[in-house]
């Protein structure tokens, strides 16, 4: 199963269970959209840190996408980021795997 199949499975489960997506799903979504090591999306995918301008990058990615599947994932990711109270680097983040 590829990343997008796993992302969609997690999105469906989160909607059904009325919860935000998992840390792992958020990490994998961010890896699909970062534009390199200087981006906040890359920093998130590498460390779990939610930088101040991450929301701007998410919104830009939403606007740039013409795929409903991508916009759905990015909107769920944005909700995850807004709701996570600890915005700092996360221990063990790089070890999260499907």
Helices and strands as residue ranges (DSSP letters): H 3-17, H 23-33, H 40-47, H 54-64, H 68-83, G 93-95
